Amino acid sequence: MKRLVAVAVVLISSCLWAQDKIVIPDVKLGLWETTITSQMSGLPPIPPDALARMTPEQRARMEAAIKARSGQPNTTTSRSCVTKEKLEKGGTFGQEPKNCTHSVLESSRSKAEVKFACEEEAMKMTGTVRYEALDSEHVKGSTDMAMSGNGRTMNASSTFTSKWVGPACGNVE
């Protein structure tokens, strides 16, 4: 579940540059490292087929574990390669989910605030992403979102910092 929230934050963060109204941030190209600290509450929207494969005991253990972690901060760090081509195509620090709509509230070479709504399979995500390019090597931001589906809703809030590591990405995509 920690991975789901971290992946969602990275995916949604990359959505910022997918709209025509979003101004591409003034950042260096190359290898970037992003650290995300997130907190969540509620139960995740698990697809019905996944729930059907669980025994009642497995489901109870999973729900108890999720409830125990609810409200507890979780931090993950990942690296990605930011290229001119990715920026031109609307990508940055991750892959963008399909089926998203965006409403740009603010956009400049250093700041953006975007409301989003995404639909993936039986799950819907809505929320707001804010970022600020502090300089060409440092970006910080936050995300507030709700994920719902299958009669469940999970809320997540996160902050992230990204720093430029260097011009060479090696084998990192």
Order of alpha helices (4+ residues) and beta strands (2+ residues): alpha-beta-alpha-alpha-beta-alpha-beta-beta-beta-beta-beta
